[in-house]
Amino acid sequence: MCNVLKKVSRETARIVSALSPTKRRSTRQAARELNAGDEEGDSGEDEKGALTLRSTSVDGDKKTTSRTPVRKRKREEVSNDEETSVRRSPAKADSTSRKPRRQPAKHIKGPNGSVKTEPPRNWEQVYDATAAMRKRVLAPVDTMGCESLAETHRSPQDQRLQTLVSLMLSSQTKDTVTAVAMRNLQENLPGGFCLDSLLKVDPDVLHKLIEKVGFHNNKTKFIKSVATILSDQYAGDIPDTIEGLISLPGVGPKMAYLCMSAAWGRDEGIGVDVHVHRITNLWGWHKTSTPEQTREMLESWLPREKWHDINHLLVGFGQTICLPVGRKCNQCDLAAEMLCPSAEVRKASPVKKKVKKEVEIKFEDGAVEKADEVVVQADDVGVKVEADLKGDGKIEVQAMAGAVTPDIEDAPS
């Protein structure tokens, strides 16, 4: 009886299983087959080359696998014979436009501990080229420098005093303004420009005479103090040592070295102002942050016979070509000869010219008409001619640069 019931139950289960929908579940084996393909080496593509996805379902003890077609993106093959163009940047393509390397002075330590400074390799070439440029262009320092402002008809003692005062006035002031202030003192001080006059002049009057220079309030006080010190401590003359000059109010190292050279004729150091400091750093002779550091570096290798001239040379060069703002590198021989590592050569902007003249215009009927005005504008792009005719309005003719400009009578009406 039990056997009969078990047999009926199995038959009933089969019937129910056949009538019920198939239950599917994914297995790890299905995922592995999807990624790797059949063990028989099936690549997952059918006869038409379409990629198929494979899913596995388990139905009781049976396992079935179905394939789902998937679109395959075609990959375009590129022939190896096809030429490939490479775009290069202009800076890398043109090797001739590279700036020269900086070659600063080098400190070489000897076997006995002594330090020798080796000058920049091309310093003489740079110096000579700059001197040649300075001869072609007149700078303000050439006619209004502090060395040339003293009155030559005065005594040597008064000339030395005027040289010292002119250097004190020149700080943070253009040479033209300094020259005007010195002329005011020479012409308007009671008794002339001498130590006694500076001692007696009222501070307000002195201030009025030099009010155009920079920091005129402080300089008025400095000049009055210096006059008193010179009278009390130096017998009415200026100090003849660097230490003595620097000890005066309003006198720094640059003024002291320049004064020693101009007033006493002794070159005991290089007078380094903003121009000398800036330009020598642009040349790559050294890398310094203050004028005093620049002076020490230059004095370590520059020949002593050039100590006096280098200030005058570079001040004029900085006033005319190597300006603090807007350097004229296009006009500089150092940039043309690739001697300046800081040169910035820019393409010159087109030059436009306007010319006015009268022309006669002939028409087909033989009539001649004069144009009231013709304006010609020429630049690197082209030529533009405009003519204003009496009663006929304005006509315009344009032509590209290098082309032959057409006659006005051929212009479109």
C-alpha positions, 0 to 999 in steps of 0.5 A, a space after each residue: 500500500 505504501 509503495 503505491 502511495 509513493 508512486 502516485 506522489 512521484 507521478 503527481 510531482 512530475 505532472 505539477 512540475 511539467 505544468 508549472 513555469 520553469 524557474 531560472 537562477 543564475 549560477 557561478 558556472 554560468 558567469 564563468 562560461 559567459 566570460 571564458 566561453 565553452 571548453 570546446 573553444 567557442 569564441 562567443 560569436 555565431 556564424 554571422 560574427 555576432 557576439 552572443 551572451 550565454 545564460 544558464 538555467 537549472 530545471 530540476 536536474 537539468 541544466 539548459 543554456 541559452 544565447 542572446 545576440 549582442 551588437 558588436 561595435 566594429 573597430 576601424 583599422 588604421 593602415 600603417 602606411 597612413 601619414 601622421 602629421 605632428 604639430 610642433 610648437 614654434 618655440 621648440 621648432 625654432 632652435 635659433 630663438 633660444 636665449 643665451 644662458 646666464 654665465 655669472 661670475 664664479 668663486 673658485 676656492 684655491 688649495 690654500 683656502 684663498 677664493 678667486 672670482 672668475 668673471 663672466 665669460 662674455 663680459 668684455 664683449 657685453 661691455 664693449 657693445 654697450 659702450 658702442 651703443 652709448 656713443 650713438 645715443 646721448 643720455 641725460 647723464 651725459 650733460 646733467 650728471 652730478 659730476 658736471 653740475 659744479 661751477 667750474 669758476 669756483 674754488 676746488 673746495 666749493 666745487 667739491 661741496 657742490 658735487 656732494 650736494 648734487 649727489 644728495 639731491 639726485 637720490 630718487 630724482 631724475 637728472 633733469 630735475 637735479 640739474 634744475 635744483 642745482 641751478 636754483 641754488 647756484 643762482 639764488 643763494 645769497 653769496 653764491 653756492 658755498 658753505 657759508 651761504 648754506 649755513 646762513 640760508 633759512 631752511 624755508 628758502 632752501 626748501 623752496 629752491 629744491 622743492 622739485 626733487 624727491 623727498 625734498 623735506 628730508 633733503 632740506 634737513 640733511 643739507 643744513 646738517 651736513 653744512 654744520 658738520 663740515 664747518 665744525 669737524 672738517 674745516 669747511 671741506 668735505 671728508 676725503 674718506 669713504 667712512 667720513 662721507 657715509 657718516 654724513 646725514 643723507 649720504 649712502 655708499 653709492 654717493 660716497 664712492 661717486 663723490 670720492 671719484 668725482 670730487 677727490 679723483 680716487 676710485 675706491 669703489 663702484 657707485 652702484 645705483 638702481 641702473 647698475 644693479 638692475 642691468 648687471 642682474 639682467 645680463 646674468 653677471 650675478 644674482 643679487 638682491 641689493 645694490 651693496 651686494 652688486 657692488 661687492 660682486 663687481 669689485 671682486 672681478 671687474 678691473 679697477 680701471 673700469 670702476 669709475 666708468 661703469 656707473 656712467 656707462 650703465 646709467 646712460 644705457 638705462 636711461 635710453 635703451 634698457 629702461 626700467 619699464 618698457 625695455 627697447 630690446 629691439 634697438 639693443 645690439 646685445 639682443 641682436 647678438 644674443 648676448 643678453 639672456 633677458 632680452 625680449 624681442 617683440 615683433 614691431 607693430 605695423 607703421 601707419 602713415 598718412 599722406 595728403 595730396 591732390 590728384 587729377 582723375 580722368 573720366 571716360 568722357 574726357 572730363 578731368 576732376 580734381 580730388 579735394 583730398 587723398 589720404 593714403 594709409 600704408 602698413 604691413 597689411 596693405 594700402 588703402 586709398 581714399 579720395 573725396 571728390 567734388 559732388 561725387 562723394 568718396 571712393 575707396 581703393 584697397 590693395 594687399 602689400 606688395 601688389 600694384 595699386 590700381 589707378 583711381 579711375 579703375 576703382 569701382 563706382 
